[in-house]
Amino acid sequence: MPKKKRIADRNERLPSPMFDMGTMPYIEMLGNRRITVEGSTGVLLYDSESIKINTCKTVISFCGRGMTLKCISSSCVEIEGFVTDINFLS
């Protein structure tokens, strides 16, 4: 009998491709309400309608309503709010 391939569960987080992509940021979105950016090098702008995150390769701009930074660490930023627009600035 052939072996069955294991398919990841819905709640299981896949390994971060950050190591495979070098210095590219890794962005994870939960709808348009929560965003996690791994590979951040700093927050450039923060107010309730706009947040700009610096990464090694680009600046990522998030626009919306009720935007808040829920968690900031040395390389990860978590944003909550109603996100309406995402731009990648070089």
N, C-alpha and C positions, 0 to 999 in steps of 0.2 A: 504494500500500500504506500503511495507517495506521501512524502511529508507535506504538511500544510504550511504555507507561509504565514507568519505572524503579522497581523495588521495592528498598528498602534491604536490604542483606545482613544476615544474622543478627548478624554481629560488628561491624557499623557502628553507631556510637553516633549517635543522633538528636540534633539541636540541643537544648540545654537550654531548656525553656519558661520559665525564671526571668525572662527579660526580658519575656515576654508577660504574666506573672502578677504583675508588680510585686515586692512584697517577700515573696511566699509562698515557703516552703522547697521545694526539689526533693529528693525521696527516691528513691533507686535501690536496689533489693534484688536480691541474688543468692541466691534461696531464702531460708532462714531462718538463713544462716551469715554473710553479709556485707551491710552496709548503708552507704550513703554518703548523707550529708545535706549538701546545698549550701544556703547561706543561714543558716548557724549564726552566732550572736553570742556563744556561749560554752558551756562545759560547767558545768552546775550540780551534778551528782552523778555520781560514778564509783566503782563497786566491781565485783566479779566477778559480781554478780547484777542490777545495775541501773545504767543510765546515763540521765541527763536532759540534754537538749540544749535550750538557749534559742535561739529564732529571733525575728524581729521581731514576728510575729503570735501565736505560741503556744509552749508548751513541749512537747517530744516526749519521752516516757518509753519506754525499751526495757528489758524484763525478760527474763531467761534465765539460762543457766549459762555460766561461762567467758568472760564478756564482757570484751573488751579494746578499747582505743582504739589502732588501728594508725597513724592519721595524723590530725594536727590542723593546720589552717592558719587563716588569718584568717577564712575563710567556709565551710570545708568540714571535715567530720568523717567518718572511716571507722571503723566498728565491726565487730568480728569476734566470733564466739561462737555459741552455740545460742540463738537468739531465740525466746521463747515468747509474748511479749505486747508490743504497741505501743499506747500511749495518747497522745492529744492533749489536753493540759491548757490551759485558758484562764486 
